[in-house]
Amino acid sequence: MDYRPELVGGHLALDLVNTVAWRLDDRRRIDRIADPVNLRRWLTAVGLDPAGQDPGELVRCREIAYAVLHPLTAGDEPRAADLAVLRELVEDAVRNATLVSARPLTWRAGTVGNQVRLAVWRLFEDEDLGRLRQCGDNDCGWLFLDRSKNGSRRWCSSADCGNRARARRYYQRHSGAPA
Ligand SMILES: [Zn+2]
């Protein structure tokens, strides 16, 4: 089946993290952007230039973002080594960007790789990471910002992981299988 990017993270940097499907299941994990056609599909879906991108650069951004964000979803501190790499990423983002105006401070990112770096930086700078969640599915591993009023969102997609969980509960209730 063709890859159709699902943009459910609520932020470009999280939609990048979510280009790994089944991140928490070693047997099923799929890196969607390892395939050049899918990489172009994803870039187009998020509104970035799909031409001639370096997937390695995006993967590096993605993995450092995940390494720092994942502990936050569990209320833990990220590892110092990961924070040091995040700092390098932010430094690179600024070094490669052009300052367009001073008030308000506005940057032009330049390349797609740098647009993604800036997006990762902005996620940490601008967003309330108290609303960062990991999907309630055991294997999914997708991250999102819970922008619901009462902070009750549990699933990356209610149609997807949410639906599977409902089906599983239904089956357990009606089959006598242990929960
Ligand atoms: Zn999910």
Residues whose N, C-alpha, C, O or C-beta is under 5 A from the ligand:
A	BS01	ZN	C135 D137 C140 W142 C156 S157 C161
